[in-house]
Amino acid sequence: MPLGPDPSLARTALDRLDALRDLLPAAEDDLLACLVVTGEPRPQRVLDDWLDQAADTLRALGEVADEVAAVLAPHAAPSDGGVATPGTAPLAPVVPLPTWPDEARR
């Protein structure tokens, strides 16, 4: 029984998460640059709210990517292609699994 994720797969996922985290701030800036002035109060408010929600979603995605990367990092193979040695990476915090109501288990 494996004790954790495959180190090479964890490294691949970690690299992709890093790329995503690098991309998200630019995507948020690009999204907020799309703000236009409609001249009408109600449509402007709807547009502003939508852009704010989309920007908040990008920020939340970045936060989740940070959390997942922190959990994967100790299991990932070194980026230089070497072999991971147990005990060389800091331990990741234990993340509790969500609990489900009894009705959802049936």
Secondary structure, DSSP 8 states (H G I E B T S, - for coil): --SSS-HHHHHHHHHHHHHHHHHHHHHHHHHHHT----S-HHHHHHHHHHHHHHHHHHHHHHHHHHHHHHHHGGGS--TTS----TTSS------------HHHH-
